[in-house]
Amino acid sequence: MSKKLENRIAKNFDKVFNFEQFTSQDQLNIEPVGRDFLNQFVSEFSRLNRLSIPLTVHHIENINGIPTPTEYPTSFQKIKHQLAYIQFLYEELERLQNKLINFPQENKFQLDDIKALSQSHEKSEQAKFTLGLLVGAHNQEMNNSYFNEAGKAKMQAEQLKSINKYNQKYAKALELTQKVLSHFYSVESNHPFKPSLLIDYIEMLCNEHKIGYPKDRKSEIFKDFINICLKAITPHTNWSGSTKHDYKHIDRRSFNKTYKPYIKQLITK
């Protein structure tokens, strides 16, 4: 993906999933304030809410040594709760302001109401500050989720490309390995022999017939391939620990006699 395309996607992605800049309806203010801000934010929240943005995220936490699925609220869910709290504070502010403006004659309540109004203003400002932090965290989460997925997809594509190239390069050797492993361990008396020893003999057979064999047998691709081949075979107790004397060598003559026909089949394909 080109940098230009990445920037274009990021720009459009921001417009869709992130909270946008709000425009003041009052020409005297650059940013919307008060009820104007709240109305615009509620409208923008409703737009994003229709996109079914996740409200929870799951992680596996290690609790007392036990992997435990744990659910956490996303920043979007926190914004939802914070917005409800701010709406409540705005209603309280407007109620107190209306009371002081419309009923100034009720002097005995005025001082307490002024104190309450001041406290509500402080709570409202703090709540909006927290909301701003949550919006920033949400926008970052949305950007990270997109680019993480894009990066993962790109990495998987590269990995798949590498696997396909590997499979093409060693197609005959891998096919022979799969067939020999399956047949060899179908014989009960062969079970004590370690797979690594059997693979040595398969590699020697390939080398004799000029068939390229994977050089790095510790690579993840090769180990994954062997694990798949051995999946249906029950591991023998001899496979772990030091190799017992009777199982350090496979009869080469018998092995070649059995599996050279497999080579001929591959070559004539």
N, C-alpha and C positions, 0 to 999 in steps of 0.2 A: 504494500500500500504506500503510495507516494505521500510526501509530507503535505502537499497541497490538498490532496483528498482527505487526509487525516484532519487537517484544519477545518475543511468544509464540513465534514461530518460532526466534528466537535462543536462547531458553531451552531449547527442545526440541532444537535443533541441538546445543547444548553437551552435552546428556545423551547424545546418540547418538555424536557424532564426537570429543568431547574426553575426556581422562582426568578422571574424577570424583574428588571428595574421598574419601579412604579412611577407614574407621571402625576404631578400635582395638578389638581383641578383649579387651584388658586394661583393666579399669575404672580402673586407676591411671594409665593413659596416655591423653592426649587423642588423640594421633596414633599410628598403628601403627608399631612399631619392629622392627628386627631381622628375623627370619624371618617374622614376621607381616606386616610391610610388604612384603617380597619376594614372599610368596605372593599377597597381594592385588594387587600390581602385575602379576605374571605373569598372573593371572586377567583383569585389566582389559585387559592388552595382547592376550591371546588373543581377547577380545571384539571389540576394535577391528580386529584383524588379519583377522577374518572378514568385515569390511566392504570388503575389497579397497582399502584406502587406498593411493594411489600411493607407491611407494618411490623413484621418480626423477622429476625434472622436467627439461624440456628448454628451453634458451635458444639464441638465435643470438648467438654472440660474434664480435666483430671481431678476428680473429687475423691479424696481419701484413697488415691491409687486406683480408682475405678473410672474408666472412660464413661462420662455421663452426658447425654444430649441436653443442652441448655438453650433456652429461648431468651432472646434479648429484643427489646423494642428498637426499631430503626429510628433514625432521626426524623423521618416523616411522621411516625406515630407520636414522637415527642412533640413535634410541631402541632399536631392535631390537638393534643391535650393542652399545650401552651396557648394555642389560639382560643380554645374554649375558656381558659382562665382569663385571658385578656378581654374577651367579650364580656365576661362577668364583671371585671373591673371597670370597663367603660360604662356599663349600665349603672354601676354604683356611682361613678363620677357624675354622670349625667343626672342621676336622681338627686344627688347632693347639690349640684350646681343649680338645678331647677328650683329646688327648695329654697336656696339662699336668694335667688333672683326674684322668685314669685311670692315669697312669704317673708320679706325682711322684717315685718312687724313682730314676728315671734322671736323676740330678743333672747328669751331664756334658753332657746335651742341653738342660737346662732354660733356661740363660741365652740360648743361641742361639734357642730356641723363643719365649722371651718377647720378644726383639727382633723376631723375625719376626712374632709376633702383633701387636705394636705397629705395625709397618710396614703390615701388612695392614689394621688398623683405619684408619690414615691414608688408605690407598689407597681403602678402601671409602667413607669419608666424602667424599673428593674426588669419587669416581665418582658417588655419590648426588647431590652438589651439581650436577655436570654433567648428570645425568639430569633434575634439577629444571628446569634451564635449557632443556633440550631439550623437556621436556613443555610449558613455557610457549610455546616457539617453535612447537611443533606445534599447540597450541590456537589460537594467533594465526593460523597458516597456514590452519587449517580455517575459522575465522571469516571471514578475509579472502577465501578462495576462495568461500564462500557469498555474502557481501555483494557481492563483485566481480561474480559471475555475476548476482545479483539486480539490481545497478545497471546492468550491461550490457544485461540483458533489458529493463529499464525504459527505458533510453536508446534501444535499438533500436525499442521499441514507439512511443516518441515520434517517432523519426525516420521510421518507417513511416507514422505518422499524418500527419506533415508532408508526406511525399511524396505520399500519397493526396490530401490537400487540394490540393496544388500541381497534381497531375495532373487533378483535377476542374476546378480553376479555369481551367487553360490547355489543356484536352483537345483542342479543335479546332485551336488553334495548334500544339500539339506533333504532332498527327497530320499536319497539313499539312507541317510541317517535315520529318518523317520521310519522307513520300512524295516531297517535292520533292528532298531530298538524294539519295535513292535513284535517282530518275529522272534528275536533272541530271547526276550523275557516271557514269551508264551510257552517256553520250555522250562518246566519247573526246576530242573537241575542247574539252570543258568542264573537263577535269581540271586545267589550270593555274590556274583561278580558285580563290581561297582560300575555304574554308568560311565564314569570318567575313563576307566580302563577300556570298556567297550568302544568308546568314542576314539580312543587312541588307535584301535585296530581298524575302525571305519576310516579314519584319516589316512592310515598307511595304505589301505586298499585304494582310496581315491588317488593318492600320490603315485601309486604304481601304474594307474591308468590315466595320468595327466589330467585329473579332475581337480580343479582348485577347491581347497577346503578353507573355511574361515580361520584366519591366523590368530585372532584374539578370542579365545574360548571363554574369557572372563567378561566379555562385553555384555551389556544388558540385552542386546538383541539376541545373541546366541543363547544366553542363559534362559531368556523367556521362551525361546523356541524349544529348548531341551525340556523345560518344565512342562510345556504343553504336551510334548511327546510322551512324557513319563506320567502324565496326570492319571491315566487309567491303570497304571501299574503300582501295586502295593510295594512300598519300599521294604527292602530286606534289612534285618538287623545288622548284617555285615557291611552295609553301605556307610555306616558311621564308624568312626574310630580307625585304628590302624588296620591295614589290609592283612588278612590271614594268609599264611604261606600258600595254601592250596588254591587260593584265588588271586594270586599275583599275575598269573599268565593264562591266556586263553589259547587253546590248541590252534596254532596258526593254520595248519594244514586243513583241519576240519572247518575252520572259519572261512577260509578262502574257497573251499569246495562248495560251501553252502551259499556264500554271498556273491561270488563272482558272476553268477548268472544275473543277479540284480544289476550289476554294472553294465552288462551287455544290453539289457533291456533299456537302460538309460541312454546308452550311446546310440542305439538304433532308433530312438524316438525322433 
